[in-house]
């Protein structure tokens, strides 16, 4: 393991984080708030980042360095991102701050705050800005800004980008990240304008746009989007949550004029079928509770919010019938498309699993039949299929283990199960104790750490964190 | 520039490596998943799976916007069709590797029809390089400039050479009047130095000397190392390189014996090369080599398919006391090992091809500036020797060299002014119409203007 290189990459990313922190600092100034939380954090961050990034190392870069660097970077970025919260004095312990920061960067949106409205604007801005940074990935940003990280940056992109198969849009990795970030920025700007037009104040529209773009879900109102009480805002949010859960490579295709090719994507079709199907089922289920169109609007909002792993709420869905609640839990597992800012298992993985199952059944009926699994008309490599199966298996095992650990706090099984499913899927709210109108504050420090790890494991798609905790990776040989 | 490489073999990979390092947008097309994955994991390039001769695949790789398409798959026919299709689809410049000896003759006539702008033949280029070495066996490597009137050779400093241990400036008296220059040195640990007067040669250094062929000959006579051109050559391995090489050597009046294992191939060679002696047998078997009296030959060339075999039998030939031994090896990491064992002349078809193509790419990148006539990768690819034609775009014309601020690691080795070959000193000036030969340690020279300290032209910035 080339530790020096790993630390250099981490250091550069910390410097980028320091740069990003200037923005909430400026917002704080604008509103005349005490800049102390950020002024205390910045020197620490710059110092550690600078020390790491001046390390001399050779550029020997292999997958294990990539995975290791990504996991370490995320832990440190979250640890430092938590400091402004800590210095602000609105949080009780550092673990609470760490939980909040991890939840921010992993775009989960699970909060330990029971009331967010009294927080200073600078802190609120930073909380949501973390979603925006974490959505596309902090390392991808670092690659875009500092392309000289070493030759083999694809390893980093691979480890950080969601989805079973990661490929570049254009030959150069740094160029690829720039294109992704440009699309991301462009869509965010459009969203800010649209949200303002449908009636949000500027600050709210910016902060909520960050949360939706990163599919995060931190709200600056205690009752989330429901607080605005405006159907227009809810419809606009629904549309943007869905847009940000589609593979960004498809937008690149559209920009290149290949609209047809983008619409032919198997994953996109699967995603849309799931969204439309679940919306219809839930709308029928909750029809008696709302009047007509409201049922469809709330169903659509909640389905997009959960499947995109954003976690906003337009109403307290914890009060919905059992069928709808469980369907939402299922959506937490499915998650968004690969290559989007959303989390969880991802539609393409699920689609590949379903197709593998179909193949396995056919294999039993016709033992000698030769069958390949295809996605978008292309044969999927058996190696990729295997990693998809293992991913889904490991995802479930890690989740069950985490539920067991969290159960030490003696809350109801629905609370624990939905909390863990929600954290590892980077969704945010769960049911009952951690429902959309409550928070994670009641959990013990240990449980918060477990849930924080779940969020990072989920965001980085298991392997990087498992590499970080594998004894083999720490050996020099 | 947008460059598409079809075929991720040895040459394709090397090209992708060099071109992506020079900041070009490289896309590789191959049918093999594993090869593509290797390339996209190790290099900053994009892989497209598919048949490079099919329109759909080429479109997916963005052929419409491609500046250069390089077809280097294993099959000549595929390469040709590839270029033909790509040209129709809008690729600006196409390069095809065509290796087959029979096609080689037809290519001149067919190039235009097939939409191929440049045909490269690594085997032929390698054979040419080997034949030059056999003409001047003292050199471990030899490159030619200015239509062969300037040569650059490398040799290893030995214990008893008078060069050892004294700075070059104090030795200039010994070979005063000889028009030559030490233009690069490679230490045994791989460090590359562009020498000045204070450079002290050490035993084991590999020195690069540039000058006119006559002057170089005189220098080696002074050094007591001059050897006549080889008259008899034994080649092990009867592949395409051996075929091309034998034709070239026979034109130079040398006697050639080829040892080849495959009977069928022996028959083909015997039919094509009536003057050469073709032996059917295992060239790695020393009994056979002794039987064929290997020690009586002036030169020994190992050209089998396996790099390892080539190096081992070359070492055996060296041990037998053959004065000139050349081995083919595509693996760069073996070159160092071979050199440590005393084998200096190792040719790599892969590097030779990469050099040829890089020369074209850089020439295209800099179509407005000075014209690059030649580019050679020397010292294991860590330095480059280049020949430029000076034109109006070149800055600082008429300024004496001593007043110019050149970038570090760059040396103006030879100036050719009005057909006179000059080893420049501080008072020499560059004027339009001159040919300049440069040696550079940094890989960012596209134009003569790039060697000046005040140059702001960045790589890839000029089109």
Boltz contact constraints between the chains, C-beta under 6 A:
constraints:
  - contact:
      token1: [A, 168]
      token2: [B, 46]
      max_distance: 6.0
  - contact:
      token1: [A, 171]
      token2: [B, 25]
      max_distance: 6.0
  - contact:
      token1: [A, 171]
      token2: [B, 26]
      max_distance: 6.0
  - contact:
      token1: [A, 171]
      token2: [B, 27]
      max_distance: 6.0
  - contact:
      token1: [A, 171]
      token2: [B, 45]
      max_distance: 6.0
  - contact:
      token1: [A, 171]
      token2: [B, 46]
      max_distance: 6.0
  - contact:
      token1: [A, 172]
      token2: [B, 25]
      max_distance: 6.0
  - contact:
      token1: [A, 172]
      token2: [B, 44]
      max_distance: 6.0
  - contact:
      token1: [A, 173]
      token2: [B, 44]
      max_distance: 6.0
